[in-house]
Amino acid sequence: MEQRTARLTLLIDPRKKALFERLCAEEDVTPSQKVRQFIRDYIEQQTGEDWQKLSE
């Protein structure tokens, strides 16, 4: 299980934020869950490895 102790702050256009939140709700996930998924997928795409193996 992921340890959630770091915070990432970003600035985003309010319209994009609202649309992102609506799309997440339609998927029944929180925006934070979706961003964590994007980050995991990006790490694995760039490195070709499971993100968990890289963080050990």
SULLIN-V694944 format. One record per backbone hydrogen bond with DSSP energy under -1.0 kcal/mol. NH is the residue of the N-H (numbers start at 1). CO is the residue of the C=O. E is the energy in kcal/mol with one decimal. If there is no record, write none. Layout:
# SULLIN-V694944
NH/CO/E + NH/CO/E
This chain:
# SULLIN-V694944
5/3/-1.0 + 17/13/-2.4 + 18/14/-2.3 + 19/15/-2.2 + 20/16/-2.8 + 21/17/-2.7 + 22/18/-2.1 + 23/19/-2.6 + 24/20/-2.5 + 25/21/-2.2 + 26/22/-2.0 + 27/23/-1.3 + 28/25/-1.0 + 29/24/-2.3 + 34/30/-2.1 + 35/31/-2.5 + 36/32/-2.4 + 37/33/-2.0 + 38/34/-2.6 + 39/35/-2.5 + 40/36/-2.5 + 41/37/-2.8 + 42/38/-2.5 + 43/39/-2.6 + 44/40/-2.4 + 45/41/-2.4 + 46/42/-2.6 + 47/43/-2.4 + 48/44/-2.2 + 54/50/-1.1 + 55/51/-1.2
